[in-house]
Amino acid sequence: MKRAVPILILLLLLAGGALRAEPVPGRQMQAQVYFPIGKSVVDPSFRDNGATLDAFVRSLQAVLADPNYVISHLSVYGTASPDGREEVNLALAGARAEALADYLVARTGIARGKIEVVNNGENWSGLRAMIEASDMPFRDDMLRLLDGNSDRDARKRAMQYHAGSKPWLYMYEHFFPTLRAGDGGTSGRPQLTGLSRANWLRLREIIAGAALPDEMKRALLDAIDQERDAQRREERLRSICGEYTYAQLQNQMLRGLLSTPSMLSADNWTVLRSLVAADANTPNRDAVLRIIDTTPTVDGREQRLRTLDDGVPYRYIRDRFFPELLVDSMSVDPETTPGARADTVSTLSTENWKRLRAMIWVSDMPGKGEVVNLIDNIADPALREQAMRELDGGRAYRYINQVFFPELLYGIAPAAKENWEQLAWKVEHSDLQNKEQILGIIASTPPGAGRAEAITALDGGETWQVLGQMMMPELLQSTESVRMTNSGMAFYYEFSPAARARASLAAFREYDPAEDGPDSKPAAAAGGSVSAMPQTRPSARERRRLHPAFALKTNLVLWGGVTPDFDIATYMPNLAAEFYFARRWSLEGSYVYSDWDYFSGDKFWAVSAFSVEPRFWFRRDGLFRGFYVGLYGQYGEFDNQQDRHSGGFQRTGTFFSAGASVGYVQTLSRHWYLEVGIKGGYRRADCDWYDIEYDNAGVKHHYFNRRQIAGKFSPGLRLNLMYRFGAGKRHNDTYIYYK
């Protein structure tokens, strides 16, 4: 389903032949719409408007219907030709944009308020593009006059009367008819992506703080500030430094771009510090404040606090101050997608609720739909937090408190997370000899400085230098298309919060230093190997998966009265317990008991037996699901009587059996599982046979007939219903136990 929208859009485009509604980089769809000269009515029969509009509407509806995507921006644009009176042109361009918005509302039912209506006015940029691409007379003069006059009337007058109006008449004949129909603009000239723009800003900060000669630093900063083209800008940086210095600087720059602190994390720590400082009851308050003040967020501040005094201060802070982060009204800059506008002001609670919602949606949290619905429908953060406390008896709130509170404190910015994602993708599709080691480090360490140090330690920095050469152009020169300047419509779509959080779930992972003790540090920082790296802190999904300790189960086949010989007897109550250890091994012990007659007392079946079975599981994840193989041994006593009313027989004695088993365990829910299996092996029975007879008075007697010792192959079936007990994946100070 994740690929459904791009595939559907592609099919629509192929079906549309030469349609001009086409996807552009950055998950955008644009459509050029033409208007009759001087008109503002959307006419599907004019030129190829009909096919273009149909393709655009179908694509828009497909994205709206797919829960994996959201429309981040929907715009319509109206333009007019620069010839004629300015006020008339502006009014015509605005009317065309409004007409396009009305058309979309009528065709799709989308709310009018969700459509950005853009009056592009007179299409001077389209005229410039047409002049630049032509070989018209006085071409360079026209470009100079167009670019050199900021006043519209002065510009038009200078162009109109230049060289006896010859170039203007040429444009009047060749360019203006196109511009009057709303065409002639651009559907999007390439520009740097938001991520690349954010990376250049961060790069400027890194260079400004680098230990470089003053003259070189000034030249580098001037190159960044003055050169508009990203490729030429990077070439200038390289030429200023020289290859050797640039290679060293490149390593430092890449490290900085991958370790940018999170604004939201910093704001949360600011609030937490003030709360801790004001609360005299905070356990070991001085040590807590010292950790906050001296340990950078990207260097494990939250992890160090978690290990302090066996986690006692951390749990106190989490339980007491977490609600404050959800209602705090401190003004902050919104932490949005990289490169997005940040000229608005949000509140700390608003940004925290955004982050929480995204994490909740992709988790295995019970009742997450109710929680997300609550977040979406209660506007006041204090009322929302109180409602969440009361939801489901407080269980949802406790889950959020334990699982998601640490994520609000982790210190990597969205741009750094996205840079790591790009680097991982680039490495995965490269021919680097040690790419598996690099990907292993990325998968097993938190994003940030520690991960960068681990990669550097692989081979003394050689790999890191190669990554710098490979990644810097990618991070600094990625382009996307800008909005269209002609008449038409465009929408921009992106992953929904759920899909986006799933895609970047690894960015929220952190390692747990308590596994190695409070003073542990990443082994790679000291030259260790990948295998010595601390494990990533479990994700929300991993923490909610059941890692079983033991299970109780019962075999439904025995309850149905099916014996090992596949005869039908009476029901046999049974219970088994299975204990799990070492990620792939388990030990099962079971007991079955029966002591009842059946078929109106004509038959009797009694058994008392216990068995032991060690098992090996094929999967290595410690979840004990899927296929297993085992070896079993069983010992028991039995008493089988047949035809008791008419004179039959009785067999009674002991037995033992041993053999192999194979089975499969399927998840029904977090705790409930279904096990299907077969077993087979050797069974030996040592039994006495008795004849059942009645005397003349009707008294039943059992007469010994013979003793028999026999062995044979004995199969068996299992259909076990089981309930497992266990814990979520270890998270330092707590296991999340399921009861």
Secondary structure in CASP SS format (residue, H / E / C, confidence):
PFRMAT SS
TARGET T0000
AUTHOR 0000-0000-0000
METHOD secondary structure of the structure
MODEL  1
M C 1.00
K C 1.00
R C 1.00
A H 1.00
V H 1.00
P H 1.00
I H 1.00
L H 1.00
I H 1.00
L H 1.00
L H 1.00
L H 1.00
L H 1.00
L H 1.00
A H 1.00
G C 1.00
G C 1.00
A C 1.00
L C 1.00
R C 1.00
A C 1.00
E E 1.00
P E 1.00
V E 1.00
P C 1.00
G C 1.00
R C 1.00
Q E 1.00
M E 1.00
Q E 1.00
A E 1.00
Q E 1.00
V C 1.00
Y C 1.00
F C 1.00
P C 1.00
I C 1.00
G C 1.00
K C 1.00
S C 1.00
V C 1.00
V C 1.00
D C 1.00
P C 1.00
S C 1.00
F C 1.00
R C 1.00
D C 1.00
N H 1.00
G H 1.00
A H 1.00
T H 1.00
L H 1.00
D H 1.00
A H 1.00
F H 1.00
V H 1.00
R H 1.00
S H 1.00
L H 1.00
Q H 1.00
A H 1.00
V H 1.00
L H 1.00
A H 1.00
D C 1.00
P C 1.00
N C 1.00
Y E 1.00
V E 1.00
I E 1.00
S E 1.00
H E 1.00
L E 1.00
S E 1.00
V E 1.00
Y E 1.00
G E 1.00
T E 1.00
A E 1.00
S C 1.00
P C 1.00
D C 1.00
G C 1.00
R C 1.00
E H 1.00
E H 1.00
V H 1.00
N H 1.00
L H 1.00
A H 1.00
L H 1.00
A H 1.00
G H 1.00
A H 1.00
R H 1.00
A H 1.00
E H 1.00
A H 1.00
L H 1.00
A H 1.00
D H 1.00
Y H 1.00
L H 1.00
V H 1.00
A H 1.00
R H 1.00
T H 1.00
G C 1.00
I C 1.00
A C 1.00
R H 1.00
G H 1.00
K H 1.00
I C 1.00
E E 1.00
V E 1.00
V E 1.00
N E 1.00
N E 1.00
G E 1.00
E E 1.00
N C 1.00
W H 1.00
S H 1.00
G H 1.00
L H 1.00
R H 1.00
A H 1.00
M H 1.00
I H 1.00
E H 1.00
A C 1.00
S C 1.00
D C 1.00
M C 1.00
P C 1.00
F C 1.00
R H 1.00
D H 1.00
D H 1.00
M H 1.00
L H 1.00
R H 1.00
L H 1.00
L H 1.00
D H 1.00
G H 1.00
N C 1.00
S C 1.00
D C 1.00
R H 1.00
D H 1.00
A H 1.00
R H 1.00
K H 1.00
R H 1.00
A H 1.00
M H 1.00
Q H 1.00
Y C 1.00
H H 1.00
A H 1.00
G H 1.00
S H 1.00
K H 1.00
P H 1.00
W H 1.00
L H 1.00
Y H 1.00
M H 1.00
Y H 1.00
E H 1.00
H H 1.00
F C 1.00
F H 1.00
P H 1.00
T H 1.00
L H 1.00
R H 1.00
A C 1.00
G C 1.00
D C 1.00
G C 1.00
G C 1.00
T C 1.00
S C 1.00
G C 1.00
R C 1.00
P E 1.00
Q E 1.00
L E 1.00
T C 1.00
G H 1.00
L H 1.00
S H 1.00
R H 1.00
A H 1.00
N H 1.00
W H 1.00
L H 1.00
R H 1.00
L H 1.00
R H 1.00
E H 1.00
I H 1.00
I H 1.00
A H 1.00
G C 1.00
A C 1.00
A C 1.00
L C 1.00
P C 1.00
D H 1.00
E H 1.00
M H 1.00
K H 1.00
R H 1.00
A H 1.00
L H 1.00
L H 1.00
D H 1.00
A H 1.00
I H 1.00
D H 1.00
Q H 1.00
E C 1.00
R C 1.00
D C 1.00
A H 1.00
Q H 1.00
R H 1.00
R H 1.00
E H 1.00
E H 1.00
R H 1.00
L H 1.00
R H 1.00
S H 1.00
I H 1.00
C H 1.00
G C 1.00
E H 1.00
Y H 1.00
T H 1.00
Y H 1.00
A H 1.00
Q H 1.00
L H 1.00
Q H 1.00
N H 1.00
Q H 1.00
M H 1.00
L H 1.00
R H 1.00
G H 1.00
L H 1.00
L C 1.00
S C 1.00
T C 1.00
P E 1.00
S C 1.00
M H 1.00
L H 1.00
S H 1.00
A H 1.00
D H 1.00
N H 1.00
W H 1.00
T H 1.00
V H 1.00
L H 1.00
R H 1.00
S H 1.00
L H 1.00
V H 1.00
A H 1.00
A H 1.00
D C 1.00
A C 1.00
N C 1.00
T C 1.00
P C 1.00
N C 1.00
R H 1.00
D H 1.00
A H 1.00
V H 1.00
L H 1.00
R H 1.00
I H 1.00
I H 1.00
D H 1.00
T H 1.00
T C 1.00
P C 1.00
T H 1.00
V H 1.00
D H 1.00
G C 1.00
R H 1.00
E H 1.00
Q H 1.00
R H 1.00
L H 1.00
R H 1.00
T H 1.00
L H 1.00
D H 1.00
D H 1.00
G H 1.00
V H 1.00
P H 1.00
Y H 1.00
R H 1.00
Y H 1.00
I H 1.00
R H 1.00
D H 1.00
R H 1.00
F H 1.00
F H 1.00
P H 1.00
E H 1.00
L H 1.00
L H 1.00
V H 1.00
D C 1.00
S C 1.00
M C 1.00
S E 1.00
V E 1.00
D C 1.00
P C 1.00
E C 1.00
T C 1.00
T C 1.00
P C 1.00
G C 1.00
A C 1.00
R C 1.00
A C 1.00
D C 1.00
T C 1.00
V C 1.00
S E 1.00
T E 1.00
L H 1.00
S H 1.00
T H 1.00
E H 1.00
N H 1.00
W H 1.00
K H 1.00
R H 1.00
L H 1.00
R H 1.00
A H 1.00
M H 1.00
I H 1.00
W H 1.00
V C 1.00
S C 1.00
D C 1.00
M C 1.00
P C 1.00
G C 1.00
K H 1.00
G H 1.00
E H 1.00
V H 1.00
V H 1.00
N H 1.00
L H 1.00
I H 1.00
D H 1.00
N H 1.00
I C 1.00
A C 1.00
D C 1.00
P H 1.00
A H 1.00
L H 1.00
R H 1.00
E H 1.00
Q H 1.00
A H 1.00
M H 1.00
R H 1.00
E H 1.00
L H 1.00
D H 1.00
G H 1.00
G H 1.00
R H 1.00
A H 1.00
Y H 1.00
R H 1.00
Y H 1.00
I H 1.00
N H 1.00
Q H 1.00
V H 1.00
F C 1.00
F H 1.00
P H 1.00
E H 1.00
L H 1.00
L C 1.00
Y C 1.00
G C 1.00
I E 1.00
A C 1.00
P H 1.00
A H 1.00
A H 1.00
K H 1.00
E H 1.00
N H 1.00
W H 1.00
E H 1.00
Q H 1.00
L H 1.00
A H 1.00
W H 1.00
K H 1.00
V H 1.00
E H 1.00
H C 1.00
S C 1.00
D C 1.00
L C 1.00
Q C 1.00
N C 1.00
K H 1.00
E H 1.00
Q H 1.00
I H 1.00
L H 1.00
G H 1.00
I H 1.00
I H 1.00
A H 1.00
S H 1.00
T C 1.00
P C 1.00
P C 1.00
G C 1.00
A H 1.00
G H 1.00
R H 1.00
A H 1.00
E H 1.00
A H 1.00
I H 1.00
T H 1.00
A C 1.00
L C 1.00
D C 1.00
G C 1.00
G C 1.00
E H 1.00
T H 1.00
W H 1.00
Q H 1.00
V H 1.00
L H 1.00
G H 1.00
Q H 1.00
M H 1.00
M H 1.00
M H 1.00
P H 1.00
E H 1.00
L H 1.00
L H 1.00
Q H 1.00
S C 1.00
T E 1.00
E E 1.00
S E 1.00
V C 1.00
R C 1.00
M C 1.00
T C 1.00
N C 1.00
S C 1.00
G E 1.00
M E 1.00
A E 1.00
F E 1.00
Y E 1.00
Y E 1.00
E E 1.00
F E 1.00
S C 1.00
P H 1.00
A H 1.00
A H 1.00
R H 1.00
A H 1.00
R H 1.00
A H 1.00
S C 1.00
L H 1.00
A H 1.00
A H 1.00
F H 1.00
R C 1.00
E E 1.00
Y E 1.00
D C 1.00
P H 1.00
A H 1.00
E H 1.00
D C 1.00
G C 1.00
P C 1.00
D C 1.00
S C 1.00
K C 1.00
P C 1.00
A H 1.00
A H 1.00
A H 1.00
A H 1.00
G C 1.00
G C 1.00
S C 1.00
V H 1.00
S H 1.00
A H 1.00
M C 1.00
P C 1.00
Q C 1.00
T E 1.00
R E 1.00
P C 1.00
S C 1.00
A H 1.00
R H 1.00
E H 1.00
R H 1.00
R H 1.00
R C 1.00
L C 1.00
H E 1.00
P E 1.00
A E 1.00
F E 1.00
A E 1.00
L E 1.00
K E 1.00
T E 1.00
N E 1.00
L H 1.00
V H 1.00
L H 1.00
W H 1.00
G C 1.00
G C 1.00
V E 1.00
T C 1.00
P C 1.00
D C 1.00
F C 1.00
D C 1.00
I E 1.00
A C 1.00
T C 1.00
Y C 1.00
M C 1.00
P C 1.00
N E 1.00
L E 1.00
A E 1.00
A E 1.00
E E 1.00
F E 1.00
Y E 1.00
F E 1.00
A C 1.00
R C 1.00
R C 1.00
W E 1.00
S E 1.00
L E 1.00
E E 1.00
G E 1.00
S E 1.00
Y E 1.00
V E 1.00
Y E 1.00
S E 1.00
D E 1.00
W E 1.00
D E 1.00
Y E 1.00
F C 1.00
S C 1.00
G C 1.00
D C 1.00
K E 1.00
F E 1.00
W E 1.00
A E 1.00
V E 1.00
S E 1.00
A E 1.00
F E 1.00
S E 1.00
V E 1.00
E E 1.00
P E 1.00
R E 1.00
F E 1.00
W E 1.00
F C 1.00
R C 1.00
R C 1.00
D C 1.00
G C 1.00
L C 1.00
F C 1.00
R C 1.00
G E 1.00
F E 1.00
Y E 1.00
V E 1.00
G E 1.00
L E 1.00
Y E 1.00
G E 1.00
Q E 1.00
Y E 1.00
G E 1.00
E E 1.00
F E 1.00
D E 1.00
N E 1.00
Q E 1.00
Q E 1.00
D C 1.00
R C 1.00
H C 1.00
S C 1.00
G C 1.00
G C 1.00
F E 1.00
Q E 1.00
R E 1.00
T E 1.00
G E 1.00
T E 1.00
F E 1.00
F E 1.00
S E 1.00
A E 1.00
G E 1.00
A E 1.00
S E 1.00
V E 1.00
G E 1.00
Y E 1.00
V E 1.00
Q E 1.00
T E 1.00
L C 1.00
S C 1.00
R C 1.00
H C 1.00
W E 1.00
Y E 1.00
L E 1.00
E E 1.00
V E 1.00
G E 1.00
I E 1.00
K E 1.00
G E 1.00
G E 1.00
Y E 1.00
R E 1.00
R E 1.00
A E 1.00
D E 1.00
C E 1.00
D E 1.00
W E 1.00
Y E 1.00
D E 1.00
I E 1.00
E E 1.00
Y E 1.00
D C 1.00
N C 1.00
A C 1.00
G C 1.00
V C 1.00
K E 1.00
H E 1.00
H E 1.00
Y E 1.00
F E 1.00
N E 1.00
R E 1.00
R E 1.00
Q E 1.00
I E 1.00
A E 1.00
G E 1.00
K E 1.00
F E 1.00
S E 1.00
P E 1.00
G E 1.00
L E 1.00
R E 1.00
L E 1.00
N E 1.00
L E 1.00
M E 1.00
Y E 1.00
R E 1.00
F E 1.00
G E 1.00
A E 1.00
G C 1.00
K C 1.00
R C 1.00
H E 1.00
N C 1.00
D C 1.00
T E 1.00
Y C 1.00
I C 1.00
Y E 1.00
Y C 1.00
K C 1.00
END
